[in-house]
């Protein structure tokens, strides 16, 4: 564990050297959240509620989604660099280190612009929280839900990355599939058709870590479901991701120069 | 040492065409990767579509467009967007990081035309994927997705070409920003955010709240997506189309000229990195 901590700290220091990039990254992250909120604004000028959820209840979903994204970017962002590692032959070098290769890749490139998503998510969640007034003790569960959400999101990214390890595309665009699936959690599951609800609750369980807690906070879902479902979803996704990564590496062929 | 002879116009056009062809070939080499990224766009856009369908269930008349008109608009906007997505900034960012940009700056075609030829190649490659998507859109929305008239279809072709000029112009400005910042990653995502809100991709501007609509009308992004989609579907009277096309041309040329001016200034102080 000490090795991973030192490695992560070093990676953070390296990123922090590029201060302009950091500033632009934070502004960008906030802008992306504002872009999503602009559509929220359009939606609620045209309809009083969405799928049985009020504007403030939907805002809860926005807040959780931004926080999940932020924590994943801050701790496990390296997966986004996988296509480049493969193209440049750097993955070969990473694989020969006597460490867990998946953790090593995940921790290799933290993104400090996650602080922008963290701020935007906290503000959005704060506004929704003050409007809806759920029990105060539920605040203690927020880090638990966000942590589980970050594991699920990262796990899905690893699954996609592992599946595509042999399809060496020029960019990381295939990972955006997972990123876009996370965006489904910004809106109530009731607006989606049954097959998509099943997909985001059980297969790529963003709904289990974002929708289920938010449903509890608005006074509809059960506490037991909100406490137990997210870690189960996180555990299942993490195990599937690790398995997919190991299988993908067994068939990996170097392409680097 | 004598200077190299300047290429003739014929040679420049030939170089442009060959580079565009090669870009198409390169893009088609990564067929599966492109298909997967297209799937990502469909998934992302599917959320907008489903949210709008839910809005029409909650409020059957939420604005000036009927449900069917809205559905047709969203599909048309998605198709125009899929057609005009280029990899200009991504490609440039990669080459900048690796130090390969030094060679690009010396090409006889010129830096602007070098980037534009690759952008044209991207659009031609996109066409391969957009045509089946159009067929799928027809299956989903029926004849509502077809052009309002032959004149509307012809004007849309011109509008899409001008939309490309605007999209490329914005990309070219991002390339200049990347020269200065040594990384275009952040700016590229900033553009994506602005594009998502103001291009009319998620909704036509008539459905925007007044403040947001006012801001969108002052920016070029809606001329990339909304203008061609509206002309195609006949949501714009034909006599209004020339005015919109003139705005598109003005934005496209203005952005590219601005990019060239910044490029000249940037080149006086740029240092090549990487390698």
Boltz contact constraints between the chains, C-beta under 6 A:
constraints:
  - contact:
      token1: [A, 20]
      token2: [B, 181]
      max_distance: 6.0
  - contact:
      token1: [A, 21]
      token2: [B, 183]
      max_distance: 6.0
  - contact:
      token1: [A, 24]
      token2: [B, 186]
      max_distance: 6.0
  - contact:
      token1: [A, 25]
      token2: [B, 186]
      max_distance: 6.0
  - contact:
      token1: [A, 28]
      token2: [B, 186]
      max_distance: 6.0
  - contact:
      token1: [A, 28]
      token2: [B, 189]
      max_distance: 6.0
  - contact:
      token1: [A, 28]
      token2: [B, 190]
      max_distance: 6.0
  - contact:
      token1: [A, 31]
      token2: [B, 190]
      max_distance: 6.0
  - contact:
      token1: [A, 31]
      token2: [B, 193]
      max_distance: 6.0
  - contact:
      token1: [A, 32]
      token2: [B, 193]
      max_distance: 6.0
  - contact:
      token1: [A, 35]
      token2: [B, 193]
      max_distance: 6.0
  - contact:
      token1: [A, 35]
      token2: [B, 196]
      max_distance: 6.0
  - contact:
      token1: [A, 35]
      token2: [B, 197]
      max_distance: 6.0
  - contact:
      token1: [A, 38]
      token2: [B, 197]
      max_distance: 6.0
  - contact:
      token1: [A, 39]
      token2: [B, 202]
      max_distance: 6.0
  - contact:
      token1: [A, 42]
      token2: [B, 203]
      max_distance: 6.0
  - contact:
      token1: [A, 42]
      token2: [B, 208]
      max_distance: 6.0
  - contact:
      token1: [A, 45]
      token2: [B, 209]
      max_distance: 6.0
  - contact:
      token1: [A, 46]
      token2: [B, 55]
      max_distance: 6.0
  - contact:
      token1: [A, 46]
      token2: [B, 62]
      max_distance: 6.0
  - contact:
      token1: [A, 46]
      token2: [B, 63]
      max_distance: 6.0
  - contact:
      token1: [A, 47]
      token2: [B, 55]
      max_distance: 6.0
  - contact:
      token1: [A, 47]
      token2: [B, 58]
      max_distance: 6.0
  - contact:
      token1: [A, 47]
      token2: [B, 59]
      max_distance: 6.0
  - contact:
      token1: [A, 50]
      token2: [B, 54]
      max_distance: 6.0
  - contact:
      token1: [A, 51]
      token2: [B, 54]
      max_distance: 6.0
  - contact:
      token1: [A, 167]
      token2: [B, 32]
      max_distance: 6.0
  - contact:
      token1: [A, 167]
      token2: [B, 33]
      max_distance: 6.0
  - contact:
      token1: [A, 169]
      token2: [B, 30]
      max_distance: 6.0
  - contact:
      token1: [A, 169]
      token2: [B, 33]
      max_distance: 6.0
  - contact:
      token1: [A, 170]
      token2: [B, 30]
      max_distance: 6.0
  - contact:
      token1: [A, 171]
      token2: [B, 90]
      max_distance: 6.0
  - contact:
      token1: [A, 173]
      token2: [B, 37]
      max_distance: 6.0
  - contact:
      token1: [A, 174]
      token2: [B, 36]
      max_distance: 6.0
  - contact:
      token1: [A, 176]
      token2: [B, 40]
      max_distance: 6.0
  - contact:
      token1: [A, 177]
      token2: [B, 39]
      max_distance: 6.0
  - contact:
      token1: [A, 177]
      token2: [B, 40]
      max_distance: 6.0
  - contact:
      token1: [A, 180]
      token2: [B, 40]
      max_distance: 6.0
  - contact:
      token1: [A, 180]
      token2: [B, 43]
      max_distance: 6.0
  - contact:
      token1: [A, 180]
      token2: [B, 44]
      max_distance: 6.0
  - contact:
      token1: [A, 183]
      token2: [B, 47]
      max_distance: 6.0
  - contact:
      token1: [A, 184]
      token2: [B, 47]
      max_distance: 6.0
  - contact:
      token1: [A, 187]
      token2: [B, 51]
      max_distance: 6.0
  - contact:
      token1: [A, 191]
      token2: [B, 50]
      max_distance: 6.0
  - contact:
      token1: [A, 191]
      token2: [B, 51]
      max_distance: 6.0
  - contact:
      token1: [A, 191]
      token2: [B, 54]
      max_distance: 6.0
  - contact:
      token1: [A, 192]
      token2: [B, 50]
      max_distance: 6.0
